[in-house]
């Protein structure tokens, strides 16, 4: 539930009158007249999510490295 605390804030459980179903480990809640159910991820979903996060991090990191390299080259060209 750490991600939901970050996304919705800690008081989401009380503001939305959510009730924890301890048997199924789910949180049904109502918002704007619709019922939503928050459920934990399966181990496979967690793994896939971690792979996706790693790929996006590596893409961001490589793009940032390219920008920094271009900035350094630009600075060197200005010094000449």
C-alpha positions in Angstrom: 0.0 0.0 0.0 3.0 2.3 0.0 2.3 3.4 -3.6 -1.3 4.3 -2.8 -0.2 6.3 0.2 2.1 8.2 -2.1 -0.5 8.7 -4.9 -3.6 9.4 -2.8 -2.1 10.6 0.4 -2.5 8.8 3.7 -6.0 9.9 4.5 -7.5 8.5 1.3 -8.7 5.5 3.3 -10.7 7.6 5.6 -11.8 10.4 3.2 -13.3 7.8 0.8 -14.8 5.6 3.4 -12.8 2.7 2.2 -13.2 -0.6 4.0 -10.3 -3.1 4.1 -11.3 -6.6 3.1 -8.7 -8.6 5.1 -9.6 -11.9 3.5 -9.0 -10.7 -0.1 -6.6 -7.9 0.9 -8.5 -5.3 -1.1 -9.8 -1.9 -0.5 -13.2 -1.1 -2.1 -14.0 2.6 -2.2 -16.5 4.9 -3.9 -15.5 8.0 -5.8 -17.8 10.2 -8.0 -20.5 7.5 -7.8 -18.3 4.7 -9.0 -16.9 1.9 -7.0 -13.2 1.2 -7.3 -11.2 -1.7 -5.8 -7.6 -1.3 -4.9 -5.8 -4.7 -5.0 -2.2 -5.7 -4.5 -0.1 -6.6 -7.5 0.8 -10.2 -8.3 4.5 -11.2 -8.1 4.5 -11.3 -11.9 3.0 -7.8 -12.2 5.6 -6.5 -9.7 8.4 -8.1 -11.8 7.1 -6.6 -15.0 6.7 -3.2 -13.4 10.3 -3.3 -12.1 11.5 -4.2 -15.6 9.6 -1.3 -17.1 10.9 1.1 -14.4 14.5 0.0 -15.0 14.1 0.5 -18.8 12.6 4.0 -18.4 15.3 4.9 -15.9 18.1 3.7 -18.3 16.5 5.6 -21.2 16.3 8.8 -19.1 19.8 8.3 -17.8 21.2 7.8 -21.3 19.3 10.8 -22.7 20.6 12.9 -19.8 24.2 11.7 -20.5 23.9 12.7 -24.1 22.6 16.2 -23.2 25.4 16.7 -20.7 28.0 15.6 -23.3 26.6 18.0 -25.8 26.7 20.8 -23.3 30.3 20.1 -22.5 31.2 20.1 -26.2 29.3 23.3 -26.6 31.3 24.9 -23.7 34.6 23.7 -25.2 33.7 25.2 -28.5 32.9 28.5 -26.8 36.3 28.6 -25.1 38.1 28.2 -28.4 
